[in-house]
Amino acid sequence: MAHHLAQVNVARMVAPLDSPQLADFVAALEPINALGDGSPGFVWRLQTDDGDATAYRVLGDDSMIVNLTVWESIEALSEFAYRTEHKDFMRRRREWFEKMAEAYLALWWVPAGHVPTVEEAEARLLYLREHGPTAHAFTFREPFPAPLEVGKAEIEVR
């Protein structure tokens, strides 16, 4: 597989991470991350030595957290996000995070083996916000196919 799917999503917390209001969210991090890590098609996720990415801040906002992962395909990510216990976690997001007016999720293709940085993810999300879905950054609703592998196709010359 020449390309994998990178995804970033950001969320602005309604209270500090150590507050009682976010206690259920924090308690669910380890089991949901383990579920994702063990899901078919999972490749990589951003994390610190604590096992999650809650220490990272994005977009110059101390109340904004980030989730950055890489998957083998859109289908693999979609299966995890919408057809496992993760969906129940997502249904409760308004308890923990503000409703965002701008795009908070972006998808893009990376060469297999590439590990995206937080800075790269921020740039893709900002690009999506400014330009809408394109092959550079897109959404589940408007996906783009992985880039074609140049030089892999054999052409018969007659």
Beta strands, then each sheet from edge to edge (+ up, - down):
strand 1: 3-12
strand 2: 42-45
strand 3: 64-71
strand 4: 105-111
sheet 1: 2+ 3- 1+ 4-
end
